[in-house]
Amino acid sequence: MSKSVLPKDLGKAATGKAATGKSAGSKAKSAKTPRKTSTEAAALKAQPDADKTLSMILSRLDDMKAEETVTIDLRGKSAFSDYMIVTTGRANRHVGAIAENVTKALKENGIKNIHVEGLPNCDWVLIDSGDVVVHVFRPEVREFYNLERLWTQNPAVAAI
């Protein structure tokens, strides 16, 4: 069974429950069209599972000899994605090849609306597939931005 890709609040609205978890009145239920619900269900079936996408991307990164790959679980921390992958290529050409290979694999697996940034320079390429966001860096650029620290840092430690 695949996980819902809808945000938690949107998922409750789609099931006809209010934010409090109580059933909406019969008036609210009759206002919702069955066609919208079936369209949402079809969209959920059409989109692959985030874990499946994650494992496919990690496999491609391994095949392309990406270095120092880190996976950050964003579920519960962010509304824009479930996972973030940060990895390194040895040089600009390697970064570009990794990014193109991952993008090709995503398209082959039926993932639509892939957004890619940074391919012309290949210092830092961002691949946004929706459920999984991939950052491919050159070593110097990765060290400078240090994205892993931003997402894995304990907030209590940061306040000190």
N, C-alpha and C positions, 0 to 999 in steps of 0.2 A: 504494500500500500504506500503510495507516494504521499509526501508531506504537502500540506497546503502552501502555496506560494503567496497567498494573500496575507497582508498584514493582519495582526490579531483583531483589531477593531473592525476591519473590513470583512473578515471572516464571520464575525458575529452578526454584522448587518446582513450578510448574504443568507444566513440561516434564519433570519426573521427574529433575532433576539436583540433586545435593547442593550445598551452599554452596561446596564445593571445585571444582565443575565436573565431577566424575566422575559417572558414571551411578549411580543408586541401585540397590541390590540387587534381584533379582527379587521378593523378598518385599515390598519397599516398593512396587514397581510394581503387584503384584496387589492390594494393599490400597487403591489409589486407584481410585475408580469412574469408568468412562467417562462417566457422566452428568454428573459435576461438571466434567470437562474440556469437554464439549460446551456446558455452561451458561456456562462462562467464555469460550469462543470466541464464543458468541452475544452475551454482554455486550460483548465487544470490538468486534464488528461493529456493535452497536446504538449505541455511543457515538461521536460525531463526533471527528475529529482535533483536537488542540489548536491546530494552526496554522490550521485552517479556522475554528475558534471565535474565535481571536485576530483574524483578518482581518475577520470579520463584526462583531465588537465595535468594532474601530477604524473601520470604515466607518460604523457607527451614531453613534459619537462625533463623527466628522467631520460627518455630516448634522445633528447637534444643536448644532453650533458649540461643542463643548467646547474649552477652551483649554489650552495647555501640556501636551499629552498625552505621557506618557513610558511606554514599554514596557520592563519589566525582565525579562530571561530568567532564570528561577529553576531551569532544568534543571541538575542537579548541585549546586545550592546548597540546595535545599529539597525535602522529600518531600511537602509538601502541595499543591503546584501547579507548573505548568510556566511560567506567565507571570503577571506582575503589571502592571496598568495603573494609573497614577496620572494623574488629570486634574482640571480645574477648571471649575466653573460660575460664572457671574457673580454670582448671588444664590441664595438658598434655593430659590426657585421654579424657577430654571434647573437647579440641582442635582437637584431632584426629577424634573423632566421628563426629564433625561438618564438618570437611574437607571431610571425607568419604561420609557423607550423601549428601553434595553439589555435589561432584563428581558423585555419583550415579544418582542424579537427572539430571545433565547435560547430562550424557550418555543416560538416559531414554528419554530425549527430543531431541535426535538425534544430539547432538553437538559432533563433532569429534575433534581429535587432542587436547585433554585436556592435559595440562602439570601441574603436581603436584610436588612441591618441599617441603621438610621438614617433611614428614610424619614419618620417623623413630624416630625423637626426639620429635616432636610435641610441640616445643617452638613457632615456627612461621611456619605456613604452607601457601604456596602460591599456588593458583589455577588459572591458566591462561586458560580461555575459548576463548580467542580471543577478543571478544567485551567487556567482563567484566573480570577484574582481582580481585580476592578475597584474602585478607590477613587475616588469622586467627591467633591471638596472644594469648599467656598467658599474664595476666595483666602486669607483670614486664617487659616483653620483649616489649610490645606495648608502655609502658611509656618511655623506653630507646630509641627506634628508632623514635617514634613520627612522623610517616609518614603523618598523616593528616596535620601537620604544614607545611611540605614541599610542599604539593600540593594545600593548600588553602591559603597560605600566600600571601599577596599583594606584588608584586615585588617592588613597590615604597617605601613601609615601610621597606622592607628588605635592601634597599640600604642606609638607614639612619644610 
